[in-house]
Amino acid sequence: MEEIRKHFTGREYFKELPQYEHSVFNGDTLRMLDLTEALNFADKGRDFAWRWNTVSSLLSNESEKGVRTGQMPLKQALLMEEREVLTMIEHGEHVCPTSKLEDLKMSTKIVENNEPEMEKFLSATGRYLPVLSPPILFEFCVGEHPMLPVFGRHFKICSSKVSGSCREAEAVMTELYQILHKYFPGSVQEWWDESIYDEETGQPLIWFKSTGTKEKKSLFYSSVLQLFKDVPDEESVHTARGRLAVQM
């Protein structure tokens, strides 16, 4: 990431920590990212997704409203969604994403096993289920504003249209890809809309494979909580990232 910082610094469209505020590194947010990693990465990979998958992203508007207003516990809302998906499958209807039933079962277990923490998180947000997003390190203000997260383990996608009004993004995306591919040749690849499907079967390709161990994941989150709990400004974030790299 330091090479990216040096390469793009000084360019008008390059922004560091564009959404910086200390709260993005608080314990509750990091804990939710920890708990929902399984919805985003897996040993055998995951279906393509544009954003960070969360428990709340699986709920319909009606279920989400029930949780938000306190009329329905989160676990009950997930079980209701699960029953609806099972009914769709029984009737031969298409379920999107294909992993939705599996994700709902996983989410229910997450809630069951961490009920006090989930309730605390809901209470802190006024029972509103916010869109959870990893902290952003770099934003490239061209095209559709591709971004890179502060922590590499949260990286899923950095993309933009590169035609029409977004054509200026193509050169930026090419330079960015070349740097990332140099350091992570087995984990980064170029893609376009059609390339998320298998050419022969038309089925979605498998993405987002998990490469770390449970022990490394535990070390990561405990280290981040320690190193980032008192970051008073943006430069301190870069200092903490350097210390984290040494520990990991």
N, C-alpha and C positions, 0 to 999 in steps of 0.2 A: 504493500500500500504506500510505502514511502516513495517508491519510484513513481507511482501515479501522482502523488502529491507534488513531487519535483517537476515532473513532466508537464503538468497542466497549470501549475501556479503562475499567476500573472495573466491568464486568459480570462476575459470578461465573463464568460459563461460558467467558469469553474467556481463552485461554492463548497467550502468546508463546513461541516457540522451545521447544515442549513436550518435544522429544526432543534438546535441545541437548547436544552434546559436540563437542569440537574435531575429532575424527576424521571427522565427516561432511564436513569441508572439506579432507580430506587429498588429496594428488595422485592416489592410486590410485582412490579413490571417484569423484573428478571425472573422471578419465580414462575410467572405465567408463561414466559417464553420457554423456560425449562420444561414445564409440564406439557406444553403443546408441541415440543420438538417432534414427538412421535407422530403427530399429524402432518408433519412436513418432510421428514426424512425417515427412511427405513433401510434395513440391510438389503432388501430386494428392490428398493426404489419405490417411488410414488408416482401417481398420475401427475401430469403437468398442471401447474396452478400459477396464476399470475401474482397472487399475494400470499402472505403468511396465513396459513390455515389455523383457525381457532375453534374452540367449542361453539362459540356463538355463531360462527359463519355457517354452521350446519342447520341452524334453526330457520323456520319460515317466519315471515313477518308477524303472523298471528302468535306463534310460540314465543318469539322474542318479546312481543308486547306483553304477554302473560307473565314472563319472568321479570320484565322491567317494572310492571305495576305491582308485583308481589302477589299476583293471583295464582302463580304456578311456580313451584320449585324448579330449579334448573334441571335436576335429574329427571323429574316428571316430563318436562318439555322434551328432553332428549329421547326418552322412552316412547313418547307419543310420535315423534318424528320417525323413530325406528319402526313402529307398527305401520305407519303410512308407507314407508319404503318397502316393507315386506309385502304389503297389499299390492303395491305396484308391480313387484317382481312376480307375485302369484298370478297377476293378470297379464303378464307378458309385456308390461310397459317398460320403456327405456328409463333407466335411472342415471342421472348425471350429477356428479362424476360417478364412474363405475364403482369407486371405492366407498361410496357414501354410507352403505350399511356397515361396512367394516369400521369406518371412521366414527359413526354414531356409537357403536359398541365400545370402541376405544375411549371415546369422550365420556361415556357413562361411567366407565371404570375410573377415569381420571377424576371425575367429580366425586364418585364414591370414596376413593382412596384419599382424597384431599379436600373433603367437604368443609372443614373449618377455614382453610385458606381460600377456597373458592367463595365462601360466604363473605369473608373479610374483604375480598377484592370487589365483590358486588356491592357491598355496603359502602366502600370507599368511593365508588363511582355512582352512587345514588341508584344502584340496581340497574344502571344502564350498561349494556354490554358493548364496550368500545371496540373498535377495530384495532387489534393488537398488531403492532409493527415494530420490528427491531430498530434500534437507534441507527440513524443515517450518518455516515461519515462524509461522503462526497455526493454532490449533486451536479449534474452537467446540464445547464440550462439551455439546451437545444432540443429540437424535436419534442418528444414526450417526456423530457426531463429524466433520463435514466439515472439511477442512484446505486450506490454501493453501501452496504452496512458497515458499522463500526467493527463488528466481529465477524470474521470469516466464516465461522460455523453457522451463521444465520444467512449466508449468501444463497439465494435461489435463482434470481434472474436480474439481469441488467439489460433493459431493452428499450427500443424506440422505433417508430416508423422512420424510414430513411428516404421517403419519396414525397413528392409534392411539396407542401409547406414545411415538411420535416427533412428535406434533403440535406440541410447543413449538418444533420446529425450523423450522416454516414461516415465522414472522415473521422469524427470523434469516436464513434463506435469501433472503427477499424483500429485506431491507435490504442484504444482501451483494451480491446481484445488481444492485441499483440503483446501487451505488457502482462496481462493476466495469464495468457497461455504460456508465456515464458516461465512463469513461476508455478503454475498449476496445470501442466499439460494434460493430466489425466482427469481433471475435474471441470475444465472449462471448454466449451465448444460453441461455435457459431450456430445460429439457427434462424429459421424464418417460419412464418405461420404454418406452411405445409409440412415442415420437417418435424412437427410434434406428433405426426401420425406415421405409422408403418405404410410404406408405399404399396406393399402387396396385400395386406389384410385390411388396411384402413383403420386399424385399432390404434389407440393412443400409445405412444412409446413410453417406456419407463424412465423416469427421471429421479433426481434428488436421492441418490443412494447415500446411506449413512456410512461414514468411513471411520468413525471413532468408537472407542469403547465406553462402557458405562462409567468406568473409573476416570477416564479422561474428561467425560462430560461433567462429572461431579467436581473434579479439580477445577475445571473451567469456571463454573458458576460460583464456587466458593472463592476463587481468586478474584473474579470480577467484583463480587460484593465487597471484598476487602479493599481492592485497589481503587474502585470508582465511587466509594461511598462519600468521599469529601472532595470531589472535583469542582473547584470554585469557578473555573473558566475553561474556555476552549483549549488553550494550550496545555492545561493540566490533563485534558483528555488524551492528548497525544503522548504525554509523559507516561500516563497510566498504561496506555496501549503498549509502549515500549517495555515497561516492566512486566506486563502480562506475557509478552512474547518470550521473555527470559524464563518465566516460571513454567510456561507450557512446553 
